[in-house]
Amino acid sequence: MQILVTGLLLGGTYALIALGLTLQYGVARIMNLANGETLVAACFVAFWLFTVVEVNPLIGMLAIAPIAVALNWLIYAGLLQPLVRRARNRGMLEVDTILATFGLLFLFQGLMLLGFGGGYFSYKFLAEPFLILGDSYGLNRVVAFIAAASIAALLYLFLYFTRYGTAIRAVAVDPTSAQLVAIDVPRMAGFAFALGGALTACGGTLLSTFYTFNASMGVVFTMKALIIVIMGGVGDVRGATIAALILGVAETTVASLIDPGLTLATNYALFILVLLFRPQGILGRASA
Amino acid sequence: MMGLHRNEMVVAAFGLAAVALLSLLPLVSEGFALSLGVNLMLYAAMCTAWALFSGPTRLVSLASAAFFGVGTYSVALGLDSLPFGALLLVAALSSAALAGLVGAATLRLSGVYFVIFSLGLAELIRQIVAWSQSRFAHKMGLYVFTDLTERDLYWMLLALTSLVFVVGWLINRSRLGFALRIIGDDETVARHVGIATARTKIILFMISGAFIGIAGAISAPRYAYIEPQAAFNPMISFQVVIIALLGGTRRLWGPLVGVVPFIILMEFITSRFPNHSSVVVGVAFLAIVYLLPDGVTGLLERLRDRILRRAEPGVSSTTRNEIGEKAA
């Protein structure tokens, strides 16, 4: 029971990170391998805000999210849009964006290593016990989960109940047809990319309240987010949320029952199962 | 079909002369130059092997470190029971088996899955090896003591590189190579003309993985003490990708062009600015994507075409390209 709750609490934050990636890949068609670096950068900003300026990370998020939107939009418009224009087909775009975001991954990681060193960072925020069903959990984890759930709910409302959100979903389904019904596809793609970056940054901020982080851990989180996105079905917000919770629970189970060093192996085991049995995602329908 | 074209004879003669010349290096130099030579040769073999698969299919494989590590560990684990030559075979077979498993799981699906899967593969195997070592063997590393000198390793790697070239050339003129070129151009067309696309890709990935595994096995004696962090260093995968793309993957010899400048650059960076290597790797990736999408060889070819077109306006450049394609 304790494992299940811890896993679900962790999965909530994973969901937010993966939602960011699924918007970037599902709508903007950019496989952003530097996604984890956005997350780590947000961790560091939250750390700095909390320790130096003494700003509560939940309030800090109000500053971090707009900054992340702006920066990610700049990355999209400046670096990735030229690739979108250059690409003759989807396969070429995929190769180019993978390599370009790889470059960004190493660049950002290198810069953060130079700035902060390779050491581990953490800060104490709401490190008090909180009782759920008789067992105690860190209050920071519970708060992070609630915050993640509220942000995800807001995103859901936005995507499914506003015109703008519907347009984004239309681009995710079929960019060519979306153009026919007067949706400005390049602008939507840029917006989705920026919004995705902001979601990941929020996930990073929440993660930093209870997780020990360092400058080079971004890749691991990119991996996790990618696996969640594929498990949930590319561009599928609800699928990604469910997949994130499954991953969180599976990881916690293996870490507490077998060995904490095998978390990645757990991720891969899930990944292989999905690839073998449901490559279209747990909620996805088989494509033609 | 098996007869050698005259152009090919010339290329083969040049190749043999180059190999003969390169094999003299250990006789004239020791120490730093030889050690650099081993490094260059190692990456020459790995990058060419990488490009065998990733060149025609355009699937970026980041699994090199995993194959390298499997090769290294095959030697470390079997050194007491088998001769070195047999261990190279073991390394090749186990890497090929790993490549086959990965390929069977991912290459039937869209390319992105393959890239993502290969991205974490080395780290996954590293975790499992580290876990099983601490669980069952209660130690973190393994010793590798052999009588092989740096000189022997250099020659072995040179032989391996030559072998990769011969195999690559044979693949190019076989049905497999023809099928691959069609897949690379248009996978839907390939499927419609009856090519088993997934199987073709898996076979090629296994060949490429086996060579990288052998390269890892040959490098094992250099380490003397092998631990998971060093054997499955993810940087190997990224450097292989950068070098091969820097040189260009359209030609078999393309990756060779990238090896020398990049390895020397990395040696310089790691000795002078050890903290900047990530930044350099990042900038290298970006530079390739934005400035050299076809690598140095692609750039040279475009320049050559432009000059030729200006010199002889009568000859169309497309026929020239086709001739070049067949000769390479």
Interface residues (C-beta under 8 A of the other chain):
Chain A: M31 L33 L79 P82 L83 G91 M92 E94 V95 D96 I98 L99 A100 F102 G103 L104 L105 F106 L107 F108 Q109 G110 L111 L113 L114 V219 V220 M223 L226 I227 I230 D259 G261 L262 L264 A265 N267 Y268 F271 I272 L275 L276 P279
Chain B: R58 V60 A105 T106 L109 G111 V112 Y113 V115 I116 F117 L119 G120 E123 L124 Q127 I128 A130 W131 R135 F238 V241 L245 N275 H276 S277 S278 V279 V280 V281 G282 V283 A284 F285 L286 A287 I288 V289 Y290 P293
